[in-house]
Amino acid sequence: MIQKICVAGAGTMGSGIALCAAQHNLEVILFDLNEVVLSKAKEQIQKNLTFLVEKNKISMEESTAVLKRISFTNNIQDCKAPLIIEAIIEKPEAKIDLFNQLNTINNTDTIFASNTSSLSINLLQHSIPNPERVAGLHFFNPAQIMKLVEVVKATDTSEKTINTLVEFCETLNKKAVVCIDAPGFIVNRVARHYYLEAMKLVEENIATIESVDEIMEASGFKMGPFKLMDLIGNDINLAVTQSLYDAFDKEKRFEPSILQINKVKAGELGKKTSKGFYEYKA
């Protein structure tokens, strides 16, 4: 039973995973080299806990206890745990380098799990010692709320590793779905056209951004595609699309939208920049 984890990367996903684990009585190390990012993560976690207190979801004492279970560090030497989840930049070289550094200070049976939404776990696994303990653990944003987690099994991932990760997800009250490593796993491959076809409708002047979101929400979706892309981050969403486009040998149905490419070029990434397909209060 996992009682302690380390989350490497204190951005939106990393801080959400850390909060979720701490809410379920796990000891958490939240690591990021950037002290500003760490400070913002702590601030956001405190803000989320305050919201829960105000909504009478938890007591002030519970809020304090949750925060105490999270240690914030920019020293990689502090990153020692039976499970390490990385949630850093979507570049394989960076992830491989991080895991290899962590390998030198952890046991050979420490599980290395990547929160990647688009990169090949096989690629990561084959560049790291003891590949049987490497897997994907794909949370969805916001990680402390969304129930689904994709547990991704690569070629050499052991059943013991997969079983441990499924059990860990259940500890967090998450629904774990085991899938085989493939481009986009399950959710991102299926959902890609929710975004791409929506943008195509706007590009071809068939519908507006607002009307597409409105009709999809009226059809039962919790969020329209444009609101969801703004929540995820247009840079992240575009990177996943590009990854699938490359993985499927430039197949037309996965071609990135110029609409989103231009948003990313303009720095209009969504909620995190206060502007994306919509504008948001800072």
Protein Blocks (a to p, Z undefined) as FASTA:
>chain_A
ZZbdcdehjbfklmmmmmmmmmnopacddddfblklmmmmmmmmmmmmmmmmmnomacfk
lmmmmmmmpccdfbfklmgcfbdcddbdfdfklmmmmmmmmmmmmcfklccddfbfkbcf
klmmmmcghkllgccddddddfklmmbdcddddfklcfklmmmmmmmmmmnopacddddd
dehilmmmmmmmmmmmmmmmmmnomacfklmmmmmmmnopabdfklmmmmnopklmmmmm
mmmmmmnoopaklgccfklmmmmmnopnbjknopafbccdZZ
